[in-house]
Amino acid sequence: MKRLWNLPKVDLMPLTEINEKRPVALVYSGPAWQAVENRLHLPVAWKREVFEASIENWDHLMEGFNGEVVYSLGGGLTADSAKYFAAKIGLPLVVIPTALSVDAFITAASGIRRNGCVYYVETKTPENLILDLDVVAAAPAAIRAAGVTDVMSIATGSWDWKFAHEQGRNPTGMEFISWVYDNSQSILQGVMDCAEAAGRGDRQGLKSLYDCLAMEVQLCNQIGHARPEEGSEHYFAYCVEQFTGPGWPHGDLVGPGILLMAERQGQDTHAYETALRSCHIPLDRIPPEVVRRTITQLPDYCRKHALPFGIAHVPEGIV
């Protein structure tokens, strides 16, 4: 059965105004809870902090589950696990991001680590997202607007999609659609335009970043896959975790991946780097030797995990 997912309803409101009466099953991260515990008053019946992205771990954490609604408080890992819990038990889900760090808050899939790669399992879209822009603006600079990387990955992901089309190597069901490609470029320009404002914590800039995340996710929802925004930059991020270990912020891996893969594609990376730095994405945290090892292994890694064709599959890049 083909399913077209929707976006969650968004309430732009202070967390202090939440008036939840149902018993809450709370999935959270420690830093997020510490940031908002004085603002957020929920009738918590069950709570778990999540540290690992695996089905086995999530099933284990569900022991003693209690609640009539699931709340997620924190980043992408908490959102992904909360989507899994809510989908498995059949409960409504409310997501509260404390930073705009990823697009996982509004997607219908959860990312899991398995056999050295990231895979996505269909779960559900949250029914509601509560966005307190004052809370987001106060988040640490390095994660406040790190979701810019999940939109800027259009720069390299859509290039890969078109490149694969020209090579006749797009998988069945991921055929190139020119108007979708054109729309993705418009969304990319939108996030480039708002990056500086979002990065400094300007409320309207952060709202524009959310708008770009929402447009990117819904565009992919409509076509049933993520080729316009997920390509070699994400493959680099998945592969480099073999050397960095798990637990690194998503943007710290995808941001450098965008620049490295765009360069291999023959793109001018100056504007991309400016936008990423405006959002305080650390571009030199990964040791150079780890970057070199990852680049060397990337073509074989992509083939091993059957990742859709892109520049990462080509050892020499565009010459």
N, C-alpha and C positions, 0 to 999 in steps of 0.2 A: 504494500500500500504506500502510495506517495503522500507525504505529509509536508505541508508548507507551514513552518512555524511562524509565530508572531513575536512581537516585542512585548515586554512587560509594561503594565501601566506605571507611569512615573509620577510620584508625588514630590514636588519641590517644597520641602518644609523642614523646619527645625526638628531635630530628634526629640526635643522636649515636648513636642505636640503629639507624639504618637500615643494613641489611647487604645492599646490592645487588651482585650478582655479574655481571649482564648488562652489556654495553657500553651506555653511556648517551648518548643524544642530548639535550643540555641546552639548553633555551630559557629565557632568564633576563633579568632587568633588573639593571643595574649596582648600584643601591642595595640590592636584595634580596640579591645575591651578597655584597656587602660586609658585610651584617648577619649572615650565617650561615656565611661561608666557613671559619671555625674550628670549626664544629660539623658540617659536612656533608662527608662523604668518599665521593664517587661515582667509579666507573671511567668517566670521561668520554671518549668517543671522538670527539665532535663537539659544538660548542656555538655558539649564535648569540644575540646580544642583539637584541631586536626594538624598533623605534621607530615603526612604521607599521602601520595596520590596513587592508591591502588584499591581495587575492588575488595581484596582480602582484608586490608586494613579497615576500610569503611564498613564492611560487614561486621567485623569484630567490634568496632566502636558503637554499633547500633544496639548492643546488649542493654537491656533495661530501658529502651526508648520509650518516651512518654511525651505526649503533647498533641494538640489539635492543629497546630500550624508550625511550620519550620521557619526559623529566622536565620539568615546568614549575616555575620558581622565580620568584615575583614576583606581580604584580597581574593585572588583567583582560586586558590586552593580551597578556601572555606566555601566559596560559591559553588565550585564544582562538586565538593562532597555534599553540600546541602541539597543541590539539585538531585544528586543520587538518592539521598535519604527520602526526599519528598516524593520522587517518582516511584521508588520502591514501595513505599507505604501508602501512597495515594493521598498525600496531604498538600494543601496550598503552601506556597513558598514566598517569603518576603526577603528581599536582599537589601542590605544596607552597606554600601561601599564607603569606607573611610578615606579612600583615595581613588582616583580614576586611573588605576594601574594596569588594567587589562580589559578585554571585551567579554570575559567569561561571565560577568554579572548578568548579561542579557542574551547569552546563547542558549541553545537547547541541547547542548552536549557537554560532557565532562571529560577533561583530559586525564588520562592515567599513564603511569610509567610502566612499561612492560618490555622485557628483553632489550633494554638499552635504548628504547625509543618512546615517543609519545603517541598514544592512540586515543581516539575519541569515541566514546560510547554515548548513544542517544539517551538522554534523561528527560529533561523538561525545561521549558522556559519559566522563570519566576512569574507568578501572577502580578507581583507588585515590587517596584524598586523605590526606595525612599532615598532621596538625594538631598542632603543638607550641605549646601555649597560652602557654608562657613566651616564645617568640619573638614571637608575636602581641602579647602584653602589652607587650613592649619596643618595638614599632613606634612611629613618630612619631604623636602624638596625632591629627593631622588625618586620618590614613588608617587607624589602628588598628581602628576600628569603623565606617568610612564605609559599609560594606555595609548599615547601618541604612537608608540611603536607598532601596535596592532592595527593602526590605520595607515601609518607610513609604510608598512610592509606591502601595501598596494604597489609601491614603486617597483619593487622587485618581484612580487608575486604575480602581478598582472603581466609584467614583462615575460616571466617564465611561461605564463599561460599562452601568450601570443607566440612565443618562440616555439613551444611544443606544438602548437597548431601548424606553424610553418614547416616543422619537421615531420608532421603527421604522427605525433606521438602523444596526443592527449588521450587519456583513458575514455572508454565508453561512458557516457553520462556526464562527461566534463568537457564536451565540445566547446570550442571558442564561440562566443557571441559578441559581436562587435559593439552593439549598443550597451551591453553590460560593461564591457571594457571601457567605453567612453564615460559611462556614469562613474566607474571606479576612479577615473582620472580626475573627475570633478570633486569627488570626496577627498582624494589625496590633496588637491589644491586647497580645499577647505581647511584641512588639518594643518597644512603648512602655514596658512594665513593666521590661524589662531594659536599656534604653538608658543609664541613668545608671551602672549597674555596668559595662557593657561599655565605656563611654566612659572610665572611670577605669582600665581594664585589669584589673579583677577577673576571675579565671579562670572562675568559674562564670557571670558575666555574659557573657563572651565565648562560652562554650559555649552559653548560651541564645540568643545572637545567631546562632550557627551553626545551631542547631535551627530558628529562625524562617526563616532563609534556605533551609534544606533543605525545610521544610514549604511555603514559598511556591513554590519551584521544582517540587516534586513535584505540588502542586495544579495548576499550569499544565501539567505533563507529562500529567496524567490527562485533561485536556480538549483538549490539543493546540494551545493558544495562550496568550498572555500578557495577555489583556484584564483579568483581575482585578488585575494589578499594573503594567501599563504603559499609560499614557495621556498626558494633556496635559503632565504634569510631565516626561516623557521627550521629548515633542515640543519643549518649550521648550529642553531640554538640547541636542537635535540642532540646532535652529535657531540658538541663541545661538553655536554654534561658528563660524558664518559670520563673526562679529565678533571673537570671542576668539582664533580660530585653534585648531588641534588641540593635543592634548597636556595639556589640563587634566584633573585628576583627576575621575573620574565623579561623585563625591559633591559636588564643588564646583559642579556644574551642576544635578544633579538635586535637591539639597537646596533651593536657592532656588526651583527649579521647583515643588516640592511646595507651598511656602507661597504662591507667586504664583497657582498654579492653584486651590488650595483656597480662597483668598480670592475668586477669580472664580466659584467654585462656590457661594459663600455659606456656606462652612464657618467655624467658629470655629478659628483657627489657633494659639491660645495653647499648647495641649498639644503640638502638632506642633513648634512652635518650641522649646519646652523640651527635648523629646527630641533634636532635631537638635543643639542647642547642647551638650547633655550628651555627645554623641559628637564634639564639637569640629568640626562641619561648618561651614566658613566661609560665612556667609549674606550677606555684603556685599562679597565679593571682586569680583563683576561690577560694573563701573561703572554707575551709574544710567542714563546715556544709552544704554548698550548694552542694558540691560533694557528701556527704553522702545522702542527700535528693534525689538527682538525681539518684544515684545508686539504692536506695530503690524503686523509682517509675518507673525505666526504663523498667522492664518487662511488667507492665501494659500499659505503654506508647507505647511500640512497638506493642502490640496487638491492642490497641485502634486505632492506625494509620495504621494498616496492613502493617508494615514494614517487608521486607523479613527476614526470620529466621536467627538468629545469636546468639552469646553468650549473648547478651543483653537480650534475651528472657528468659534466664536461671537464676533464682534468685541466685543460689549458685555458678555459674561459673563451671569451671572444678575442681573437687575435686580429 
